[in-house]
Amino acid sequence: MSANKKIGILYGRERSFPMAFIEAVNRKNAAGITAEPVRIDKVIQAEDSGYAVIVDRISQDVPFYRAWLKNAALSGAAVINNPFWWSADEKFFNSGLAEKIGVPVPKTVILPSRELPPDTSDQSFSNLAFPLDWETIFHYTGFPAYMKPFAGGGWKNVYKLHNAEEFYQRHGETGQLVMLLQEEIVFTEYYRCYCIGGKYVRVMPYEPRNPHHLRYSAGFSPSAERLQQMEEIVLRLNAWLGYDFNTVELAIRDGIPYAIDFCNPAPDAEKSSVGEDNFQWVVETAADYAIERAVNHRPGVDNLTWGNYLRASIGQQPLSGQ
């Protein structure tokens, strides 16, 4: 291992996790490895970033950062998460992939935006039927159903719909957003699961119907059998997607875990929301994994994680995790 490898963390308004992560990496005192906040004062094509590992917590909101991360990866930085895959990924694809790999998911369809995208006209949609086959769509998902943006965005622009009339009204408010319509899973238990490094899993009871600051206060916990079942699902999804740092949300209906949301590559890790125990786990585990990636870093080559979906497309062996 070469000396003086830097781990950088790129972040926005959050403070508790980035600062605790930096402190944890440096406290572990791995030979030649230090952590610091990323600093960018210029970006020159194909120039090395100076970091062996970069933890990305903000580029989903800042296109400039996403471009910088791709340039850093080009010169060998191990970026957590892979900025190329993250740029291409979205929730509708994930739902279809989950079904293909045997993970139960809600019945889901994707909808064209209510308003025309910029620089398009009616003629841009010559291949799109008008109206859509709403009868088949509504029969497939059923009501109640949830409508939400296909590209994510936390809890913004999420609607619970009880009938077709309510759907038409709410869809008319979504502007240029591309939306999903998804079957409601009426659950008895709900879990949010951290997955780090494709191998470390933290299953957290979670109650999404509570106010935001109380969502990790839930009155249930999994049996040993259920815990193992959920861990296997979490590992399988992340192996196929290739995420180093992600959360998977699982809703239990009739004893079956349904994957509700598993495209969260910059998941909430603030101490005030996840609680002290979960916070300490994610800080220490992320620090250990970043150090592991720094130890294994090879200068000047591709150090990114590529998931089984892309690996299979080029004939490579799947990663562990099913």
C-alpha positions as CSV (number, residue, x, y, z in Angstrom):
1,M,0.0,0.0,0.0
2,S,1.3,3.4,-0.9
3,A,1.4,6.1,1.7
4,N,-0.7,9.2,2.1
5,K,-4.0,8.3,0.7
6,K,-6.7,10.8,1.2
7,I,-10.4,10.1,1.8
8,G,-12.6,13.1,0.9
9,I,-16.3,13.7,1.7
10,L,-18.4,15.9,-0.5
11,Y,-21.5,17.2,1.2
12,G,-24.1,20.0,1.4
13,R,-26.0,21.4,4.3
14,E,-25.7,18.3,6.5
15,R,-23.1,18.5,9.3
16,S,-23.4,15.8,11.9
17,F,-22.6,12.8,9.6
18,P,-19.7,14.4,7.5
19,M,-17.9,15.7,10.5
20,A,-18.3,12.5,12.5
21,F,-17.2,10.4,9.5
22,I,-14.0,12.5,9.1
23,E,-13.3,12.1,12.8
24,A,-13.9,8.4,12.8
25,V,-11.6,7.7,9.8
26,N,-8.8,9.8,11.4
27,R,-9.4,8.3,14.9
28,K,-8.9,4.8,13.4
29,N,-5.4,5.8,12.4
30,A,-5.0,3.6,9.4
31,A,-1.4,3.8,8.1
32,G,-1.1,6.6,5.6
33,I,-4.8,7.2,5.3
34,T,-6.5,10.5,6.4
35,A,-10.0,12.0,5.8
36,E,-11.0,15.6,5.2
37,P,-13.8,17.6,3.5
38,V,-13.3,17.8,-0.2
39,R,-11.9,21.0,-1.5
40,I,-12.3,22.1,-5.1
41,D,-10.6,25.2,-6.4
42,K,-10.4,24.2,-10.1
43,V,-11.5,21.4,-12.4
44,I,-9.2,20.5,-15.3
45,Q,-10.1,17.7,-17.6
46,A,-8.4,14.3,-16.8
47,E,-6.6,15.8,-13.8
48,D,-6.3,13.7,-10.7
49,S,-8.5,14.9,-7.8
50,G,-5.9,14.1,-5.2
51,Y,-8.3,11.7,-3.4
52,A,-8.1,7.9,-3.3
53,V,-11.7,7.7,-2.1
54,I,-14.5,10.2,-2.3
55,V,-17.8,9.9,-0.4
56,D,-20.6,11.7,-2.3
57,R,-23.5,13.1,-0.3
58,I,-24.6,16.0,-2.5
59,S,-24.0,15.7,-6.3
60,Q,-27.6,14.6,-6.9
61,D,-28.4,18.3,-6.3
62,V,-25.4,19.9,-7.9
63,P,-24.6,19.0,-11.5
64,F,-21.2,20.7,-11.3
65,Y,-20.2,18.2,-8.5
66,R,-21.4,15.3,-10.5
67,A,-19.2,16.3,-13.4
68,W,-16.2,16.7,-11.0
69,L,-16.8,13.3,-9.6
70,K,-16.8,11.6,-13.0
71,N,-13.5,13.4,-13.8
72,A,-12.1,12.2,-10.5
73,A,-13.2,8.7,-11.2
74,L,-11.5,8.9,-14.6
75,S,-8.2,9.3,-12.9
76,G,-8.8,6.5,-10.4
77,A,-10.7,7.9,-7.4
78,A,-13.0,5.3,-5.8
79,V,-16.3,7.3,-5.6
80,I,-19.0,6.2,-3.2
81,N,-21.4,5.9,-5.1
82,N,-20.4,5.3,-8.7
83,P,-21.4,8.7,-10.3
84,F,-21.9,7.1,-13.8
85,W,-24.5,4.6,-12.6
86,W,-26.1,7.1,-10.2
87,S,-26.6,9.5,-13.1
88,A,-28.4,6.8,-15.1
89,D,-30.5,5.2,-12.4
90,E,-34.1,5.9,-11.4
91,K,-36.9,4.3,-9.4
92,F,-38.9,2.8,-12.3
93,F,-36.0,0.9,-13.6
94,N,-35.1,-0.3,-10.1
95,S,-38.7,-1.6,-9.7
96,G,-38.5,-3.6,-12.9
97,L,-35.0,-4.9,-12.1
98,A,-36.3,-6.0,-8.6
99,E,-39.1,-8.0,-10.3
100,K,-36.6,-9.7,-12.6
101,I,-34.3,-10.8,-9.7
102,G,-37.2,-12.2,-7.6
103,V,-37.7,-9.4,-5.1
104,P,-41.4,-8.5,-4.5
105,V,-42.3,-4.9,-5.4
106,P,-45.6,-3.0,-5.7
107,K,-47.3,-3.0,-9.1
108,T,-45.9,0.1,-10.8
109,V,-46.4,2.1,-14.0
110,I,-44.6,5.2,-15.3
111,L,-46.5,8.1,-16.8
112,P,-45.6,10.8,-19.3
113,S,-45.4,14.3,-17.8
114,R,-48.6,16.3,-17.7
115,E,-47.0,19.3,-19.4
116,L,-44.7,19.2,-22.4
117,P,-40.9,19.2,-21.6
118,P,-38.9,22.3,-22.7
119,D,-38.3,22.6,-26.4
120,T,-40.9,20.0,-27.4
121,S,-44.4,20.2,-29.0
122,D,-47.3,17.9,-29.6
123,Q,-45.4,16.6,-32.7
124,S,-42.6,15.4,-30.4
125,F,-45.0,12.7,-29.1
126,S,-46.1,11.1,-32.3
127,N,-45.5,7.7,-30.8
128,L,-47.5,8.2,-27.7
129,A,-51.2,7.2,-27.6
130,F,-53.7,9.8,-26.5
131,P,-55.4,9.1,-24.3
132,L,-53.4,6.4,-22.6
133,D,-55.1,3.1,-21.8
134,W,-56.1,4.4,-18.4
135,E,-58.6,1.5,-17.8
136,T,-55.8,-1.1,-18.0
137,I,-53.4,1.1,-15.9
138,F,-55.9,1.6,-13.1
139,H,-56.9,-2.0,-13.1
140,Y,-53.2,-3.0,-12.8
141,T,-52.3,-0.8,-9.9
142,G,-55.7,-0.6,-8.2
143,F,-56.8,2.1,-5.8
144,P,-55.7,3.4,-3.3
145,A,-52.4,4.0,-5.1
146,Y,-49.5,6.3,-4.7
147,M,-48.2,8.7,-7.3
148,K,-44.6,10.0,-6.9
149,P,-41.7,11.3,-9.1
150,F,-39.9,8.5,-11.0
151,A,-36.5,10.1,-10.2
152,G,-37.0,10.4,-6.5
153,G,-36.8,13.5,-4.4
154,G,-37.5,12.3,-0.9
155,W,-41.2,12.9,0.2
156,K,-41.8,15.8,-2.2
157,N,-44.7,15.5,-4.7
158,V,-46.0,12.3,-3.3
159,Y,-49.8,11.8,-3.5
160,K,-52.1,9.1,-2.1
161,L,-55.0,8.6,-4.6
162,H,-58.3,6.9,-3.9
163,N,-59.9,6.9,-7.4
164,A,-59.5,7.9,-11.0
165,E,-61.0,11.3,-10.5
166,E,-58.6,12.1,-7.8
167,F,-55.8,10.8,-10.0
168,Y,-56.7,13.2,-12.9
169,Q,-56.9,16.1,-10.5
170,R,-53.5,15.5,-8.9
171,H,-51.7,14.5,-12.0
172,G,-52.8,17.9,-13.4
173,E,-50.7,19.5,-10.7
174,T,-47.4,17.7,-11.5
175,G,-46.2,20.0,-14.3
176,Q,-43.2,18.6,-16.2
177,L,-42.5,15.9,-13.6
178,V,-42.5,12.3,-14.8
179,M,-44.5,10.3,-12.3
180,L,-44.9,6.7,-11.1
181,L,-48.3,5.3,-10.2
182,Q,-47.8,2.5,-7.7
183,E,-50.0,0.0,-5.8
184,E,-50.5,0.7,-2.2
185,I,-49.0,-1.9,0.1
186,V,-51.0,-1.9,3.3
187,F,-48.3,-3.0,5.7
188,T,-48.1,-4.3,9.3
189,E,-44.4,-3.5,9.7
190,Y,-42.0,-1.3,7.8
191,Y,-38.1,-1.2,7.8
192,R,-35.5,1.1,6.5
193,C,-32.2,-0.7,5.9
194,Y,-28.7,0.8,5.5
195,C,-26.4,-1.2,3.2
196,I,-22.8,-0.2,3.1
197,G,-20.2,-1.9,0.9
198,G,-22.6,-4.4,-0.4
199,K,-22.1,-6.5,2.7
200,Y,-22.9,-4.5,5.9
201,V,-26.6,-4.2,6.6
202,R,-28.4,-2.3,9.4
203,V,-32.2,-3.1,9.6
204,M,-34.1,-0.2,11.3
205,P,-37.7,-0.4,12.3
206,Y,-39.3,2.7,10.7
207,E,-42.8,4.2,10.8
208,P,-43.3,6.4,7.7
209,R,-46.8,7.5,9.0
210,N,-45.2,9.2,12.0
211,P,-44.0,12.9,11.9
212,H,-40.5,13.0,10.4
213,H,-38.6,13.3,13.7
214,L,-40.4,10.2,15.1
215,R,-40.2,7.9,12.1
216,Y,-37.4,5.8,13.6
217,S,-39.6,5.3,16.8
218,A,-41.6,2.2,15.9
219,G,-43.3,-0.3,18.1
220,F,-42.2,-3.5,16.3
221,S,-39.0,-5.4,15.6
222,P,-38.2,-8.3,13.3
223,S,-37.9,-12.0,14.3
224,A,-34.6,-13.7,13.5
225,E,-36.1,-15.3,10.5
226,R,-37.5,-12.1,9.1
227,L,-34.3,-10.3,9.8
228,Q,-32.3,-12.8,7.7
229,Q,-34.9,-12.6,5.0
230,M,-34.7,-8.8,4.8
231,E,-30.9,-8.8,4.9
232,E,-30.8,-11.2,1.9
233,I,-33.2,-8.9,-0.1
234,V,-31.1,-5.8,0.8
235,L,-27.9,-7.5,-0.3
236,R,-29.4,-8.9,-3.5
237,L,-30.7,-5.5,-4.6
238,N,-27.5,-3.6,-3.9
239,A,-25.4,-6.3,-5.6
240,W,-27.4,-5.9,-8.8
241,L,-27.5,-2.1,-8.5
242,G,-23.9,-1.7,-7.5
243,Y,-24.4,0.8,-4.7
244,D,-21.8,1.2,-2.0
245,F,-24.0,3.2,0.3
246,N,-27.8,3.0,0.0
247,T,-31.0,2.4,2.0
248,V,-33.7,-0.1,1.1
249,E,-37.2,0.4,2.5
250,L,-39.2,-2.8,3.0
251,A,-43.0,-3.0,3.8
252,I,-44.3,-6.3,5.3
253,R,-47.7,-7.4,3.9
254,D,-49.1,-10.8,4.7
255,G,-45.6,-11.9,5.9
256,I,-43.9,-10.8,2.6
257,P,-41.3,-8.0,2.5
258,Y,-42.0,-5.7,-0.4
259,A,-39.2,-3.4,-1.6
260,I,-40.8,0.0,-1.7
261,D,-37.9,2.3,-2.3
262,F,-34.3,1.4,-2.8
263,C,-32.8,4.2,-4.8
264,N,-31.4,6.3,-2.0
265,P,-27.6,6.7,-2.7
266,A,-27.3,9.7,-0.3
267,P,-29.6,8.4,2.5
268,D,-30.4,10.4,5.6
269,A,-27.7,10.0,8.2
270,E,-28.4,13.0,10.4
271,K,-28.2,12.1,14.1
272,S,-31.3,14.1,14.9
273,S,-33.5,11.9,12.6
274,V,-31.9,8.4,12.7
275,G,-31.1,8.4,16.4
276,E,-27.9,7.8,18.3
277,D,-27.5,4.1,17.9
278,N,-28.2,4.1,14.1
279,F,-26.0,7.2,13.7
280,Q,-23.0,5.5,15.4
281,W,-23.4,2.4,13.3
282,V,-23.5,4.2,10.0
283,V,-20.5,6.5,10.9
284,E,-18.3,3.7,12.1
285,T,-19.3,1.3,9.2
286,A,-18.9,4.0,6.6
287,A,-15.5,4.9,8.0
288,D,-14.3,1.3,8.0
289,Y,-15.5,0.7,4.5
290,A,-13.9,3.9,3.1
291,I,-10.6,2.9,4.7
292,E,-11.0,-0.6,3.1
293,R,-11.5,1.1,-0.3
294,A,-8.5,3.3,0.3
295,V,-6.3,0.3,1.2
296,N,-7.3,-1.5,-2.0
297,H,-7.1,1.6,-4.2
298,R,-4.9,1.3,-7.3
299,P,-3.8,4.6,-8.8
300,G,-4.8,5.4,-12.3
301,V,-7.3,2.6,-12.9
302,D,-11.1,2.2,-12.5
303,N,-11.8,1.9,-8.8
304,L,-15.6,2.2,-9.0
305,T,-18.1,-0.5,-8.1
306,W,-20.2,-1.8,-11.0
307,G,-23.3,-3.8,-10.2
308,N,-24.4,-7.2,-11.5
309,Y,-26.8,-5.7,-14.0
310,L,-23.9,-4.0,-15.9
311,R,-21.4,-6.7,-15.2
312,A,-23.7,-9.3,-16.7
313,S,-24.2,-7.2,-19.8
314,I,-20.4,-7.4,-20.6
315,G,-20.0,-11.0,-19.6
316,Q,-18.4,-10.5,-16.2
317,Q,-19.1,-12.7,-13.2
318,P,-21.6,-11.3,-10.7
319,L,-20.4,-9.9,-7.4
320,S,-21.3,-11.7,-4.2
321,G,-24.7,-10.9,-2.7
322,Q,-26.7,-13.0,-5.3
